[in-house]
Amino acid sequence: MSRRALAQALASLLLGLLGLLGMAVPAEAACVKTLAWSEDPPHTMRLPDGSVGGIEIELHRELLALLGCELRLQELPFARALAALRAGEVDVIPATLARPEREAYARFSRPLLQLRNVLFVRRPDTGPTQHLRLAGLVAAGWRLGGQTGVAYGSEFVALLEDRRHRAQIIQVPYRQSLWQMLARHRLDGVLANELTGVHELRALGLQDLIVPSELALAVERGGSAWSRHSTEAEFVERFNGALQTLKASGRYATLLAPYGLDARGALQRPVGSAH
């Protein structure tokens, strides 16, 4: 049993004893879940009015409401968010790959969206990506970029663990820096979520120079990562059930449509096509 679960059990026992003694019993605390987010449009982002939104925020808010819970938000870079999740300082991180080392401190619910990680390149450099995987590109001298702490899949992790190629993998905290490095030929490719990449490049005016390649990483297991310190397996199962309810009601498709996603949670058009 986690420390938070043990504390909750002891609190319930104390309330029961107070009731038996005829003493006033305080109202049960509301269910509150804290989600760690960072600027990752259109998944999680600061809106023009200063509030925080994005498709992952909207979905988590709706799903937690179905479970009678309130959503709170804490802005943290992804690598720091993982440390906070491990310590039980936040309850959930959306859209997280289920790596073995993370499963030691996190429970994973089903993914809310069906999107891939794609290698983005300068338009003239798309040719090699039709024939080579990441290891082949790095062996050919390509320099690849990704965000600090983000594991894009087993193929990418294998490169990080290979001392021969590790120096050709550049990781920085913020993806906007990676796009600028790619535009200035300091990198040859950047890995990013396919929806995020298209959205950000359009916002930066780089959509004609930098495009998604045909090299997409295999979709691996992952979803919302819930801290084992604060969230029991039963809650994660109820969250999964709420997702099914949201899909069956049609509300899921309604929320996704403005983001160019279909009722399955996938892109409505091939990556790189006109939106």
BALOBA-1460 file (C-alpha; in Angstrom, 3 decimals):
// residues 275
<rec num="1" residu="m" x="0.000" y="0.000" z="0.000"/>
<rec num="2" residu="s" x="1.347" y="3.469" z="-0.915"/>
<rec num="3" residu="r" x="2.031" y="6.095" z="1.726"/>
<rec num="4" residu="r" x="-0.882" y="8.216" z="0.560"/>
<rec num="5" residu="a" x="-3.252" y="5.230" z="0.539"/>
<rec num="6" residu="l" x="-2.104" y="4.287" z="4.065"/>
<rec num="7" residu="a" x="-2.696" y="7.863" z="5.222"/>
<rec num="8" residu="q" x="-6.182" y="7.810" z="3.712"/>
<rec num="9" residu="a" x="-6.979" y="4.506" z="5.446"/>
<rec num="10" residu="l" x="-5.805" y="5.864" z="8.804"/>
<rec num="11" residu="a" x="-7.849" y="9.034" z="8.268"/>
<rec num="12" residu="s" x="-10.951" y="6.940" z="7.539"/>
<rec num="13" residu="l" x="-10.361" y="4.917" z="10.712"/>
<rec num="14" residu="l" x="-9.995" y="8.110" z="12.761"/>
<rec num="15" residu="l" x="-13.215" y="9.531" z="11.317"/>
<rec num="16" residu="g" x="-15.014" y="6.307" z="12.229"/>
<rec num="17" residu="l" x="-13.772" y="6.525" z="15.822"/>
<rec num="18" residu="l" x="-14.850" y="10.159" z="16.041"/>
<rec num="19" residu="g" x="-18.299" y="9.174" z="14.827"/>
<rec num="20" residu="l" x="-18.586" y="6.452" z="17.463"/>
<rec num="21" residu="l" x="-17.635" y="8.959" z="20.140"/>
<rec num="22" residu="g" x="-20.367" y="11.332" z="18.930"/>
<rec num="23" residu="m" x="-17.876" y="13.964" z="17.868"/>
<rec num="24" residu="a" x="-18.264" y="16.128" z="14.770"/>
<rec num="25" residu="v" x="-16.920" y="14.465" z="11.659"/>
<rec num="26" residu="p" x="-15.516" y="16.764" z="8.961"/>
<rec num="27" residu="a" x="-16.808" y="16.377" z="5.401"/>
<rec num="28" residu="e" x="-14.868" y="13.926" z="3.264"/>
<rec num="29" residu="a" x="-12.138" y="15.604" z="1.233"/>
<rec num="30" residu="a" x="-12.926" y="16.083" z="-2.445"/>
<rec num="31" residu="c" x="-11.103" y="14.005" z="-5.042"/>
<rec num="32" residu="v" x="-8.389" y="16.213" z="-6.545"/>
<rec num="33" residu="k" x="-5.793" y="15.066" z="-9.082"/>
<rec num="34" residu="t" x="-2.802" y="17.206" z="-10.061"/>
<rec num="35" residu="l" x="-1.627" y="16.958" z="-13.674"/>
<rec num="36" residu="a" x="1.898" y="18.019" z="-14.615"/>
<rec num="37" residu="w" x="2.039" y="19.851" z="-17.926"/>
<rec num="38" residu="s" x="4.511" y="21.754" z="-20.081"/>
<rec num="39" residu="e" x="4.117" y="23.784" z="-23.261"/>
<rec num="40" residu="d" x="3.337" y="21.100" z="-25.838"/>
<rec num="41" residu="p" x="0.701" y="22.509" z="-28.221"/>
<rec num="42" residu="p" x="-1.908" y="21.470" z="-29.110"/>
<rec num="43" residu="h" x="-1.803" y="18.780" z="-26.373"/>
<rec num="44" residu="t" x="-1.084" y="21.058" z="-23.398"/>
<rec num="45" residu="m" x="-0.575" y="24.797" z="-23.809"/>
<rec num="46" residu="r" x="-1.048" y="28.294" z="-22.455"/>
<rec num="47" residu="l" x="-4.062" y="29.912" z="-24.146"/>
<rec num="48" residu="p" x="-4.260" y="33.590" z="-25.210"/>
<rec num="49" residu="d" x="-6.390" y="34.446" z="-22.152"/>
<rec num="50" residu="g" x="-3.709" y="33.036" z="-19.820"/>
<rec num="51" residu="s" x="-5.560" y="29.833" z="-18.968"/>
<rec num="52" residu="v" x="-4.192" y="26.365" z="-19.730"/>
<rec num="53" residu="g" x="-5.830" y="24.158" z="-22.355"/>
<rec num="54" residu="g" x="-5.161" y="21.738" z="-25.171"/>
<rec num="55" residu="i" x="-6.680" y="18.401" z="-26.101"/>
<rec num="56" residu="e" x="-5.011" y="16.388" z="-23.302"/>
<rec num="57" residu="i" x="-6.105" y="18.956" z="-20.702"/>
<rec num="58" residu="e" x="-9.680" y="18.946" z="-22.025"/>
<rec num="59" residu="l" x="-9.867" y="15.143" z="-22.049"/>
<rec num="60" residu="h" x="-8.421" y="14.722" z="-18.558"/>
<rec num="61" residu="r" x="-10.769" y="17.372" z="-17.177"/>
<rec num="62" residu="e" x="-13.817" y="15.636" z="-18.711"/>
<rec num="63" residu="l" x="-12.741" y="12.161" z="-17.596"/>
<rec num="64" residu="l" x="-11.956" y="13.215" z="-14.035"/>
<rec num="65" residu="a" x="-15.302" y="15.011" z="-13.836"/>
<rec num="66" residu="l" x="-16.996" y="11.711" z="-14.749"/>
<rec num="67" residu="l" x="-15.193" y="10.212" z="-11.751"/>
<rec num="68" residu="g" x="-16.226" y="13.049" z="-9.445"/>
<rec num="69" residu="c" x="-12.736" y="14.526" z="-9.331"/>
<rec num="70" residu="e" x="-11.291" y="18.001" z="-9.788"/>
<rec num="71" residu="l" x="-8.318" y="18.615" z="-12.092"/>
<rec num="72" residu="r" x="-5.475" y="20.807" z="-10.874"/>
<rec num="73" residu="l" x="-2.517" y="21.809" z="-13.023"/>
<rec num="74" residu="q" x="1.181" y="22.225" z="-12.268"/>
<rec num="75" residu="e" x="3.576" y="23.451" z="-14.935"/>
<rec num="76" residu="l" x="6.827" y="21.468" z="-15.020"/>
<rec num="77" residu="p" x="9.352" y="20.528" z="-17.734"/>
<rec num="78" residu="f" x="8.880" y="16.868" z="-18.639"/>
<rec num="79" residu="a" x="12.053" y="15.572" z="-16.959"/>
<rec num="80" residu="r" x="11.143" y="17.349" z="-13.696"/>
<rec num="81" residu="a" x="7.562" y="16.115" z="-13.990"/>
<rec num="82" residu="l" x="8.809" y="12.519" z="-14.009"/>
<rec num="83" residu="a" x="10.767" y="13.160" z="-10.806"/>
<rec num="84" residu="a" x="7.691" y="14.764" z="-9.221"/>
<rec num="85" residu="l" x="5.551" y="11.786" z="-10.248"/>
<rec num="86" residu="r" x="8.078" y="9.401" z="-8.699"/>
<rec num="87" residu="a" x="7.926" y="11.370" z="-5.434"/>
<rec num="88" residu="g" x="4.122" y="11.559" z="-5.457"/>
<rec num="89" residu="e" x="4.184" y="15.371" z="-5.750"/>
<rec num="90" residu="v" x="1.935" y="15.218" z="-8.836"/>
<rec num="91" residu="d" x="-0.637" y="12.555" z="-9.683"/>
<rec num="92" residu="v" x="-0.536" y="12.234" z="-13.464"/>
<rec num="93" residu="i" x="1.446" y="13.072" z="-16.599"/>
<rec num="94" residu="p" x="-0.438" y="12.747" z="-19.893"/>
<rec num="95" residu="a" x="0.773" y="10.897" z="-23.017"/>
<rec num="96" residu="t" x="3.786" y="9.118" z="-21.502"/>
<rec num="97" residu="l" x="5.631" y="6.098" z="-22.871"/>
<rec num="98" residu="a" x="5.531" y="3.107" z="-20.498"/>
<rec num="99" residu="r" x="9.239" y="2.424" z="-20.123"/>
<rec num="100" residu="p" x="10.231" y="-0.318" z="-17.610"/>
<rec num="101" residu="e" x="12.009" y="2.146" z="-15.312"/>
<rec num="102" residu="r" x="8.872" y="4.325" z="-15.205"/>
<rec num="103" residu="e" x="6.580" y="1.409" z="-14.376"/>
<rec num="104" residu="a" x="8.421" y="1.110" z="-11.052"/>
<rec num="105" residu="y" x="6.730" y="4.318" z="-9.893"/>
<rec num="106" residu="a" x="3.823" y="4.809" z="-12.331"/>
<rec num="107" residu="r" x="0.640" y="3.012" z="-13.353"/>
<rec num="108" residu="f" x="-0.401" y="3.541" z="-16.974"/>
<rec num="109" residu="s" x="-3.962" y="4.022" z="-18.147"/>
<rec num="110" residu="r" x="-4.961" y="3.572" z="-21.783"/>
<rec num="111" residu="p" x="-3.785" y="6.239" z="-24.256"/>
<rec num="112" residu="l" x="-6.308" y="8.980" z="-24.921"/>
<rec num="113" residu="l" x="-5.058" y="9.528" z="-28.493"/>
<rec num="114" residu="q" x="-3.611" y="7.338" z="-31.252"/>
<rec num="115" residu="l" x="-0.638" y="9.337" z="-32.531"/>
<rec num="116" residu="r" x="2.917" y="8.453" z="-33.596"/>
<rec num="117" residu="n" x="6.360" y="9.945" z="-33.068"/>
<rec num="118" residu="v" x="7.785" y="11.025" z="-36.424"/>
<rec num="119" residu="l" x="11.189" y="12.238" z="-37.637"/>
<rec num="120" residu="f" x="10.928" y="15.788" z="-39.009"/>
<rec num="121" residu="v" x="13.558" y="16.908" z="-41.518"/>
<rec num="122" residu="r" x="14.327" y="19.766" z="-43.890"/>
<rec num="123" residu="r" x="12.329" y="19.281" z="-47.076"/>
<rec num="124" residu="p" x="15.366" y="18.552" z="-49.333"/>
<rec num="125" residu="d" x="16.501" y="15.775" z="-46.938"/>
<rec num="126" residu="t" x="13.405" y="13.557" z="-47.085"/>
<rec num="127" residu="g" x="14.969" y="11.040" z="-49.506"/>
<rec num="128" residu="p" x="17.102" y="8.995" z="-47.063"/>
<rec num="129" residu="t" x="14.208" y="8.634" z="-44.616"/>
<rec num="130" residu="q" x="12.324" y="6.502" z="-47.151"/>
<rec num="131" residu="h" x="14.946" y="3.757" z="-46.902"/>
<rec num="132" residu="l" x="16.753" y="4.034" z="-43.522"/>
<rec num="133" residu="r" x="15.753" y="3.765" z="-39.867"/>
<rec num="134" residu="l" x="17.224" y="5.969" z="-37.110"/>
<rec num="135" residu="a" x="20.315" y="3.796" z="-36.616"/>
<rec num="136" residu="g" x="21.068" y="3.903" z="-40.333"/>
<rec num="137" residu="l" x="20.742" y="7.678" z="-40.462"/>
<rec num="138" residu="v" x="23.035" y="8.130" z="-37.453"/>
<rec num="139" residu="a" x="25.542" y="5.706" z="-38.971"/>
<rec num="140" residu="a" x="25.482" y="7.901" z="-42.083"/>
<rec num="141" residu="g" x="26.413" y="10.924" z="-39.960"/>
<rec num="142" residu="w" x="23.028" y="12.452" z="-39.216"/>
<rec num="143" residu="r" x="22.608" y="14.492" z="-36.023"/>
<rec num="144" residu="l" x="19.225" y="13.901" z="-34.382"/>
<rec num="145" residu="g" x="17.424" y="15.982" z="-31.779"/>
<rec num="146" residu="g" x="14.854" y="15.327" z="-29.076"/>
<rec num="147" residu="q" x="13.612" y="16.760" z="-25.792"/>
<rec num="148" residu="t" x="15.415" y="16.049" z="-22.538"/>
<rec num="149" residu="g" x="13.861" y="13.138" z="-20.669"/>
<rec num="150" residu="v" x="11.542" y="12.101" z="-23.515"/>
<rec num="151" residu="a" x="11.789" y="8.470" z="-24.691"/>
<rec num="152" residu="y" x="10.290" y="8.368" z="-28.180"/>
<rec num="153" residu="g" x="10.410" y="4.594" z="-28.353"/>
<rec num="154" residu="s" x="12.761" y="1.621" z="-28.145"/>
<rec num="155" residu="e" x="14.463" y="2.544" z="-31.411"/>
<rec num="156" residu="f" x="15.477" y="5.941" z="-30.031"/>
<rec num="157" residu="v" x="16.454" y="4.602" z="-26.592"/>
<rec num="158" residu="a" x="18.755" y="2.049" z="-28.244"/>
<rec num="159" residu="l" x="20.661" y="4.902" z="-29.901"/>
<rec num="160" residu="l" x="21.046" y="6.724" z="-26.586"/>
<rec num="161" residu="e" x="22.488" y="3.580" z="-25.032"/>
<rec num="162" residu="d" x="24.981" y="3.038" z="-27.878"/>
<rec num="163" residu="r" x="28.233" y="4.829" z="-27.015"/>
<rec num="164" residu="r" x="29.227" y="4.912" z="-30.702"/>
<rec num="165" residu="h" x="26.245" y="7.083" z="-31.603"/>
<rec num="166" residu="r" x="25.349" y="8.893" z="-28.365"/>
<rec num="167" residu="a" x="27.271" y="12.052" z="-29.322"/>
<rec num="168" residu="q" x="25.071" y="12.483" z="-32.406"/>
<rec num="169" residu="i" x="21.892" y="12.691" z="-30.313"/>
<rec num="170" residu="i" x="21.216" y="16.215" z="-29.032"/>
<rec num="171" residu="q" x="18.648" y="16.657" z="-26.247"/>
<rec num="172" residu="v" x="17.395" y="20.029" z="-24.990"/>
<rec num="173" residu="p" x="14.482" y="20.899" z="-22.654"/>
<rec num="174" residu="y" x="12.378" y="22.852" z="-25.158"/>
<rec num="175" residu="r" x="11.337" y="21.733" z="-28.635"/>
<rec num="176" residu="q" x="11.305" y="25.245" z="-30.158"/>
<rec num="177" residu="s" x="15.090" y="25.261" z="-29.783"/>
<rec num="178" residu="l" x="15.227" y="21.996" z="-31.741"/>
<rec num="179" residu="w" x="13.206" y="23.428" z="-34.641"/>
<rec num="180" residu="q" x="15.553" y="26.409" z="-34.864"/>
<rec num="181" residu="m" x="18.612" y="24.151" z="-34.742"/>
<rec num="182" residu="l" x="17.159" y="22.052" z="-37.559"/>
<rec num="183" residu="a" x="16.360" y="25.138" z="-39.662"/>
<rec num="184" residu="r" x="19.958" y="26.384" z="-39.183"/>
<rec num="185" residu="h" x="21.510" y="23.016" z="-40.156"/>
<rec num="186" residu="r" x="22.800" y="22.353" z="-36.644"/>
<rec num="187" residu="l" x="20.633" y="19.211" z="-36.653"/>
<rec num="188" residu="d" x="19.524" y="16.929" z="-39.463"/>
<rec num="189" residu="g" x="16.339" y="15.605" z="-37.922"/>
<rec num="190" residu="v" x="14.035" y="16.167" z="-34.923"/>
<rec num="191" residu="l" x="11.728" y="13.604" z="-33.342"/>
<rec num="192" residu="a" x="8.300" y="14.826" z="-32.284"/>
<rec num="193" residu="n" x="4.707" y="13.778" z="-31.919"/>
<rec num="194" residu="e" x="3.150" y="14.048" z="-35.384"/>
<rec num="195" residu="l" x="0.314" y="16.395" z="-34.362"/>
<rec num="196" residu="t" x="2.559" y="18.580" z="-32.205"/>
<rec num="197" residu="g" x="5.204" y="18.936" z="-34.908"/>
<rec num="198" residu="v" x="2.792" y="20.036" z="-37.626"/>
<rec num="199" residu="h" x="1.112" y="22.484" z="-35.226"/>
<rec num="200" residu="e" x="4.341" y="24.090" z="-33.979"/>
<rec num="201" residu="l" x="5.993" y="24.377" z="-37.385"/>
<rec num="202" residu="r" x="2.933" y="26.157" z="-38.750"/>
<rec num="203" residu="a" x="2.991" y="28.567" z="-35.781"/>
<rec num="204" residu="l" x="6.709" y="29.275" z="-36.373"/>
<rec num="205" residu="g" x="6.269" y="29.725" z="-40.115"/>
<rec num="206" residu="l" x="8.646" y="26.807" z="-40.792"/>
<rec num="207" residu="q" x="6.121" y="24.411" z="-42.368"/>
<rec num="208" residu="d" x="7.581" y="24.877" z="-45.881"/>
<rec num="209" residu="l" x="11.184" y="24.300" z="-44.770"/>
<rec num="210" residu="i" x="10.662" y="21.470" z="-42.225"/>
<rec num="211" residu="v" x="8.320" y="18.582" z="-42.946"/>
<rec num="212" residu="p" x="7.399" y="15.199" z="-41.429"/>
<rec num="213" residu="s" x="9.291" y="12.356" z="-43.054"/>
<rec num="214" residu="e" x="8.007" y="8.859" z="-43.739"/>
<rec num="215" residu="l" x="10.049" y="7.567" z="-40.786"/>
<rec num="216" residu="a" x="7.583" y="6.964" z="-37.961"/>
<rec num="217" residu="l" x="8.528" y="5.064" z="-34.814"/>
<rec num="218" residu="a" x="6.499" y="2.038" z="-33.841"/>
<rec num="219" residu="v" x="3.602" y="2.826" z="-31.522"/>
<rec num="220" residu="e" x="4.500" y="1.389" z="-28.115"/>
<rec num="221" residu="r" x="2.574" y="0.938" z="-24.896"/>
<rec num="222" residu="g" x="1.854" y="4.064" z="-22.930"/>
<rec num="223" residu="g" x="-0.852" y="6.496" z="-21.876"/>
<rec num="224" residu="s" x="-1.467" y="8.693" z="-18.855"/>
<rec num="225" residu="a" x="1.152" y="7.930" z="-16.180"/>
<rec num="226" residu="w" x="-0.300" y="7.883" z="-12.639"/>
<rec num="227" residu="s" x="1.884" y="8.065" z="-9.531"/>
<rec num="228" residu="r" x="1.859" y="4.830" z="-7.542"/>
<rec num="229" residu="h" x="2.242" y="6.998" z="-4.414"/>
<rec num="230" residu="s" x="-1.123" y="8.670" z="-4.898"/>
<rec num="231" residu="t" x="-3.231" y="6.502" z="-7.218"/>
<rec num="232" residu="e" x="-4.397" y="2.933" z="-6.734"/>
<rec num="233" residu="a" x="-4.884" y="0.467" z="-9.594"/>
<rec num="234" residu="e" x="-8.644" y="0.562" z="-9.047"/>
<rec num="235" residu="f" x="-8.746" y="4.281" z="-9.873"/>
<rec num="236" residu="v" x="-6.790" y="3.723" z="-13.101"/>
<rec num="237" residu="e" x="-9.319" y="1.071" z="-14.146"/>
<rec num="238" residu="r" x="-12.169" y="3.468" z="-13.429"/>
<rec num="239" residu="f" x="-10.379" y="6.107" z="-15.514"/>
<rec num="240" residu="n" x="-10.185" y="3.608" z="-18.381"/>
<rec num="241" residu="g" x="-13.902" y="2.955" z="-17.973"/>
<rec num="242" residu="a" x="-14.638" y="6.680" z="-18.077"/>
<rec num="243" residu="l" x="-12.750" y="6.879" z="-21.376"/>
<rec num="244" residu="q" x="-14.998" y="4.190" z="-22.852"/>
<rec num="245" residu="t" x="-18.050" y="6.079" z="-21.589"/>
<rec num="246" residu="l" x="-16.817" y="9.329" z="-23.141"/>
<rec num="247" residu="k" x="-16.247" y="7.625" z="-26.498"/>
<rec num="248" residu="a" x="-19.650" y="5.914" z="-26.466"/>
<rec num="249" residu="s" x="-21.417" y="9.196" z="-25.721"/>
<rec num="250" residu="g" x="-19.976" y="10.942" z="-28.787"/>
<rec num="251" residu="r" x="-18.452" y="13.629" z="-26.582"/>
<rec num="252" residu="y" x="-14.950" y="12.278" z="-27.290"/>
<rec num="253" residu="a" x="-15.302" y="12.848" z="-31.055"/>
<rec num="254" residu="t" x="-16.714" y="16.329" z="-30.439"/>
<rec num="255" residu="l" x="-13.686" y="17.325" z="-28.343"/>
<rec num="256" residu="l" x="-11.196" y="15.958" z="-30.886"/>
<rec num="257" residu="a" x="-12.663" y="17.408" z="-34.084"/>
<rec num="258" residu="p" x="-11.297" y="20.987" z="-33.637"/>
<rec num="259" residu="y" x="-7.779" y="19.531" z="-33.401"/>
<rec num="260" residu="g" x="-8.005" y="17.698" z="-36.739"/>
<rec num="261" residu="l" x="-8.425" y="14.297" z="-35.060"/>
<rec num="262" residu="d" x="-11.008" y="11.672" z="-35.951"/>
<rec num="263" residu="a" x="-13.248" y="9.647" z="-33.632"/>
<rec num="264" residu="r" x="-10.421" y="7.121" z="-33.089"/>
<rec num="265" residu="g" x="-8.067" y="9.798" z="-31.809"/>
<rec num="266" residu="a" x="-5.905" y="9.701" z="-34.960"/>
<rec num="267" residu="l" x="-5.093" y="12.386" z="-37.512"/>
<rec num="268" residu="q" x="-7.887" y="12.877" z="-40.031"/>
<rec num="269" residu="r" x="-5.375" y="13.406" z="-42.863"/>
<rec num="270" residu="p" x="-1.907" y="11.990" z="-43.558"/>
<rec num="271" residu="v" x="0.897" y="13.844" z="-41.797"/>
<rec num="272" residu="g" x="2.037" y="16.820" z="-43.828"/>
<rec num="273" residu="s" x="-1.166" y="17.163" z="-45.856"/>
<rec num="274" residu="a" x="-2.983" y="20.477" z="-45.999"/>
<rec num="275" residu="h" x="-5.202" y="21.267" z="-42.998"/>
